Amino acid sequence: MRQYGNDVRPGAGTPAHRPGRVAHDRHWARDLHTSVCSSVALCGLLLLFDWGTGNLTWARGALWCTLGALLFLVLCPPRVCAGEGWLATRSLLRRRGVRTDLLVSVRVTDGVSRRLVLRDAFGGRLEIDPRVLVDNPGLWYRFEEDARTSAASGRLRCGASALRDLAGQVDRETALTVFRISGLGP
């Protein structure tokens, strides 16, 4: 076993296959805590209300607990991580990933919430909230480095403007954070 940074993988460790550091969403634990607290609070309030009115039965209690569990499933954030050449999300129900060094399409969809839709040369498709990349410089660095590789090799046929817009947003947020920390900003 060879160890490189935070990543431990078996093998000879030749430079061509040397894994880089894996970047994770720094805010995932906080978002998970918020989703757990919200679902427990809803379940607790519904149970408390039913108990206070005298209508609490086992069936209604099970219904309220199921409703709380469903709220947790809806609110539970996917865990986003990126390494050299890949970006992956893992939710409670599935795991998805794309090869970021082989991207063919990058789109930003607007709707109820903005989504970044990535497609790679192997048909892999991944949707993430672009805010995750903006809020996590480590993830953005890993993603941008590989997306540039895709663009330079000519594989990225659609989405160069979306990447530029996202890079501008990351730069603005980074500058605002630096100014805020240094006491120069709002």
C-alpha positions in Angstrom: 0.0 0.0 0.0 1.2 3.4 -0.9 -0.2 6.6 0.6 -0.5 9.9 -1.3 -2.0 12.7 0.7 -5.4 11.6 2.1 -5.8 8.8 -0.4 -4.6 5.2 0.2 -4.7 2.9 -2.7 -3.0 -0.4 -3.4 -0.7 -0.8 -6.3 2.7 0.1 -7.6 2.1 3.8 -7.5 3.5 4.7 -10.8 3.4 8.5 -11.6 0.9 8.0 -14.4 -1.6 6.5 -11.9 -0.7 8.5 -8.8 -4.0 9.7 -7.2 -4.2 13.2 -6.1 -5.9 14.6 -3.0 -9.7 14.1 -2.8 -11.7 17.2 -2.1 -15.0 17.0 -0.2 -17.9 19.4 0.4 -17.0 21.2 3.6 -20.6 22.1 4.4 -22.1 18.7 3.9 -22.2 17.8 7.6 -23.9 21.1 8.5 -26.5 20.6 5.8 -27.1 17.0 7.0 -27.5 18.3 10.5 -30.1 20.8 9.3 -32.0 18.2 7.4 -32.0 15.8 10.5 -33.1 18.6 12.8 -35.9 19.7 10.5 -37.3 16.3 10.0 -37.1 15.5 13.8 -38.7 18.8 14.6 -41.6 18.2 12.2 -42.2 14.7 13.5 -41.9 15.9 17.2 -44.3 18.8 16.7 -46.9 16.6 14.9 -46.7 14.0 17.6 -46.8 16.6 20.4 -49.9 18.3 18.8 -51.7 15.0 18.4 -50.8 14.0 22.0 -52.0 17.4 23.3 -55.4 17.1 21.5 -55.8 13.5 22.6 -55.9 12.1 19.1 -52.5 10.3 19.2 -52.8 6.6 18.2 -50.2 4.1 17.0 -51.3 4.5 13.4 -51.2 8.3 13.5 -47.8 8.2 15.3 -46.5 5.9 12.6 -47.9 8.3 9.9 -46.1 11.3 11.5 -42.8 9.4 11.8 -43.1 8.3 8.2 -43.8 11.9 7.2 -40.7 13.0 9.1 -38.6 10.3 7.4 -39.9 11.4 4.0 -38.9 15.0 4.8 -35.4 13.8 5.7 -35.2 11.9 2.4 -36.1 15.1 0.5 -33.8 17.4 2.5 -30.8 15.1 2.8 -27.9 16.6 0.8 -25.8 14.5 -1.5 -22.2 14.2 -0.5 -20.0 15.6 -3.2 -16.4 14.7 -3.7 -13.8 15.2 -6.4 -10.4 13.7 -7.2 -8.1 13.8 -10.1 -10.2 13.2 -13.2 -13.6 12.6 -11.5 -16.5 14.2 -9.6 -19.0 12.1 -7.7 -22.1 12.5 -5.6 -23.4 10.0 -3.1 -27.0 10.2 -1.7 -28.9 7.8 0.4 -30.3 6.0 -2.6 -27.6 6.1 -5.2 -24.1 7.1 -6.3 -23.3 8.9 -9.5 -20.1 10.2 -11.0 -18.5 11.6 -14.1 -15.0 11.7 -15.6 -14.3 15.4 -15.4 -11.2 15.1 -17.6 -13.5 13.6 -20.4 -16.4 16.1 -20.2 -18.4 16.7 -23.4 -21.1 18.9 -22.0 -21.6 21.4 -19.1 -25.0 23.1 -18.8 -26.6 25.2 -16.1 -30.3 24.7 -15.8 -32.5 27.3 -14.2 -35.8 26.4 -12.5 -36.9 26.0 -9.0 -33.2 25.6 -8.2 -30.1 26.0 -10.4 -28.4 22.8 -11.4 -25.1 22.1 -13.1 -25.5 19.2 -15.5 -22.3 17.4 -16.5 -21.9 14.7 -19.1 -18.8 12.8 -19.9 -17.6 10.8 -23.0 -18.7 7.5 -21.5 -22.3 8.7 -21.1 -22.1 9.5 -17.4 -24.4 12.2 -16.2 -24.3 14.1 -13.0 -26.4 17.0 -11.6 -25.2 19.1 -8.7 -26.0 22.4 -7.2 -23.4 24.9 -8.6 -23.4 26.5 -5.1 -21.4 23.5 -3.9 -18.6 24.3 -6.2 -18.7 28.0 -5.4 -18.7 27.4 -1.6 -15.9 24.8 -1.7 -12.6 26.0 -3.3 -11.0 22.6 -3.1 -13.9 21.0 -5.1 -13.8 23.9 -7.6 -10.1 23.6 -8.1 -10.3 19.9 -8.8 -13.3 20.3 -11.1 -11.9 23.4 -13.0 -8.5 21.8 -13.6 -10.0 18.7 -15.3 -12.6 20.8 -17.2 -9.8 22.8 -18.7 -8.2 19.6 -19.8 -11.4 18.6 -21.5 -11.7 21.9 -23.2 -8.1 21.9 -24.3 -8.4 18.4 -25.8 -11.5 19.5 -27.8 -13.8 17.0 -26.0 -15.9 19.8 -24.4 -18.3 20.6 -27.2 -20.9 22.4 -25.1 -20.6 24.5 -22.0 -17.4 26.7 -22.2 -19.5 29.8 -21.5 -21.2 28.1 -18.5 -17.8 27.3 -17.1 -16.6 30.9 -17.6 -19.7 32.2 -15.8 -19.2 29.8 -12.9 -15.5 30.7 -12.7 -16.5 34.4 -12.5 -19.0 33.6 -9.7 -16.3 31.6 -7.8 -13.8 34.5 -8.2 -16.4 37.0 -6.9 -17.2 34.9 -3.9 -13.6 34.3 -3.1 -12.8 38.0 -3.4 -15.7 38.9 -1.1 -14.6 36.3 1.4 -11.1 37.7 1.4 -12.4 41.3 1.9 -14.8 40.2 4.7 -12.0 38.3 6.6 -9.6 41.2 6.2 -12.2 43.7 7.5 -12.4 45.6 4.2 -15.8 44.3 3.0 -19.4 44.6 4.1 
